[in-house]
Amino acid sequence: MISSADTFPNGSPSKKTMRSRWRFSWILLVVLALSAPARAETVTAASRLPSGLGVHVQVWHTQAADLERIKAFGFQFLRWGMSWEAIEKSPGEYDWSEPDAFFEKIRRAGLPSIVVLGTGNPLYGRWLQLPREPGVRETRVAAPPESNAAMTAFSRFAAAAAKRYAYHPVTWEIWNEPDLPIFWPPRPHPDSYAQLVSLTCSAIKTAVPNATVLAPSTAAQPISAPGFYRAIAESEASGCLDGLSMHSYRMQGGKEPDPESVQADNVASRALLERISPRWAAVPVLCTEWGYPSSVVGPKTQSAYLVRAYLANLASGVTATIWYEWKDSRDEVANPESHFGLQTNEGAFKTEPDQGLIHKLLAMRFIRRLESGNPLVQALLFDEGGSDHVVAWVRSDDPDLTVHAFMGGKPIVLSNSPTIWTGDRIEVSDNAR
């Protein structure tokens, strides 16, 4: 700042002032020059985040043939986990044999990844006993990294992973569902988790400056887990992360509502994020896990819900959806957790998917929602190569429920599985049958 004492009585600047201005301008130019690449890199990193439709896989349950089928199915990327405990078995020594082999498989398949870095490590914390519940795979687990030593060790592991796999198309996600006691036992702690994210994100980007990093991967959307998002916003992680991740499972009256119910929660969550932190007004938000067990909704409706989950998210500002999961990864018949796969444990589709529909949807650009005049009928307008297309379906969990409509004057029959028609409007002719 230049005060009145730095000018001549007539208001002209003195030589001292001129030199000060020159020095200030030079310093400003240097600062701008140094800061511009950082801003450009942030934008570039965010643009490398996956978008579209992905699928969650279990490394131990996924072979090269599965990856080929996943690619043919139309999925655009994978999500899978990398266990700290399984890799760092001695302090400072890492066994990369399993992730090395899996990265080689997915490289050959040409699939990008979101890799979850997680699990505690008994080298840096105590063992804990979990109650046997539907979502619990192992009842004896290592405590999450809450001490400074454990957090530092975890961030070193994450940085080593990022450096080793820097030449693969990978996005790193820090932990899985830290808002649940089974993943952050014995109870969730938002401040500890935010500190872990700050250290880990910084370590990853020190090792690999152009790496992309996500958090907090909450089991609930931001509107239902505000404490975690506030804790991150108040930490150094807020400026390090390239995107925020959430899961879209929601329970109402003991049941999970249909995919379209997510839209109000997405809009409310975005508004909350903007209130929590101005810098989050445009931050990408990804749905990194969501699915429905076929034992609850039935195989045909599960297949329809896969597409509808992607469409519901897309229509409400969430451009990446990861379906949980590719194959059933448990064999407890009475446990719904055993039936989230599109395929059985043995690798057979539970109902034959419409792969053409998925490929077509992912090739189109969403424009806006359309009014159908019938609350049962959902319709979205897309563009492909300058041509308009309407994607429409019946909002129902019953695959046998149909609604008659007209598209461009031609009669069509809609079910609970989305279909694509050329045109830019839809007219519903009758009630559901």
Buried (B, 14 or more C-beta within 10 A) or exposed (E): EEEEEBBEEEEEBEEEBEEBEEEEEEEEEEEEEEEEEEEEEEEEBBEBBBBBBBBBBBBEBBEEEBBBBBBEBBBBBBBBBBBBBBBBEEEEEBEBEBBEEBBEBBBEBEBBBBBBBBBBBEBBBEEBEBEEEEBBEEEEBBBBBBEEEBBBBBBBBBBBBBBBBBEEBBBBBBBBBBBBBBBBBEEBBBBBBBBBBBBBBBBBBEBBEEBBBBBBBBBBBBBBBBBBBBBBBBBBBBEBBBBBBBBBBBEEEEEBEBBBBBBEBBEBBBEBBBEBBEEBEEBBBBBBBBBBBBBBBBBBBBBBBBBBBBBBBBBBEBBBBBBBBBBBBBEEEEBBBBBBBBBBBEBEBBBEBBEEBBEBBBEBEBEEEBEBEBEBBBBBBBEBEEEBBBBBBBBBBEBEBBBBBBBEEEEBEBBBBBBBBEBBBBBBEEEBE
